[in-house]
């Protein structure tokens, strides 16, 4: 990697900021070869530290959940207010109920005869 001034110069001239030799891919700051190396490096790191990253994500999501719940916002979208001390807003609740109902009906139709189904 290069210093800040070189980075800005490479970026302005559409040259890879990592190797400084190739042209950068359109709308990116690295060439294709450096992007592939970075991707492989990230995959190897994620594979090696899988459990640590899972725990970190679990803590982060748990913290977000309780923060939103304390503020009275929907824990799914984080945008709308909830009613009656619930965790989902009306929109997310309806969406979740619809998906659950569809999944249930697919399971029912797949496992039973048509004459046995009462909807």
N, C-alpha and C positions, 0 to 999 in steps of 0.2 A: 504494500500500500504506500501511498505517497503523502506528503504533507498537505495542509489545507490549501495553500496557494496552487500547488500543482494539481490537486484534485479539481479545483474550480476551473483551471485552465483546460485540463483534459476533458472535463464535462462540457465546457463551452464549445470545444472544438470536436466533440463527438468521438473522442478517443477513449479506449478502455482505461478506466482509472486504476485497474488492478495491475495489468501488465504494461500498459503504456505503448504497446506496439500495434495492436489491431484496431480497426474501427469498431466502435460500440454498436450493438444491436439497436435498432430504432426504438425509441422511448425507454431505453435502459442506459446504464452507465458502464456496463461491462460487455466484452466481446462474448461470443457464443462459447468459446473454449473455457474462458474463466467462469462463465455462468455454470457450465457443466461441472467443473471442478468444485465450485462452491456448493452446488447441489449435492454432489457425492459426499463432500465433507460433512454437510449438514445431516445427510442420511446416516452416515456412520456415527456421528455424535448422538443423534436421536436414538439409534439402535443401542448404543453403548450405555446411555443414561436414561433408558426408558422408564424405569421405576421412579427415579428422582424427578423426572419431568411430570409423570403422572401425579405424584404427590404434590408438586408445586401447583399444577393446574387444579387439583382438587381443593387445595387451600384457597387459591385465588377465586374459584367459582363459589366456594362456600362463603367467603368474605363478601363477594358481590351480592349473593342471595340475601344474606342477613342485612346488609346495608340497604338494599332496595325494600325489603320487608319493613325495616324500621321507618323508612321514609314514606311508606304507604303506597309505593309504586308497584306495578306488575313485575313479578320476578322473572317472567319469560321475556318480555320485550323491554322493560325498563322505562317505558314512555308514559303510559297512562296510569291514572289513579285507580286504586282498587276500592271496592265497596264492601261494607260489612265485615271488615277485618279478614278478607280473603287474600290469597296470594296471587291470583290471576285477575287481569282486567276482563271486562265483558267480552271484548273481541278475542283475546287469546283463549279464554275459557270456551267460547263457542267453537273456535277452530280446533281445540284439543278434543272437545266432545264429538265434533263431526268426524275427525280422523279415527277416534276410538270406535265410534259407531260403525264406520265403514269397515274397519278391520274386523270387528265382531261379526258383521253381516257376511263378509267374505269367508270367515271361518265357519259360520253356520251353513252357508250354501255349499261349502266344500265337503262338509262332514255328514250332512243329513239328506234324506229324501225330501223332495218338494212337498209331499203330502204331510210330512211331519212338522213343517215349519209354520209357526204362528207368530206373525210380526205385529 
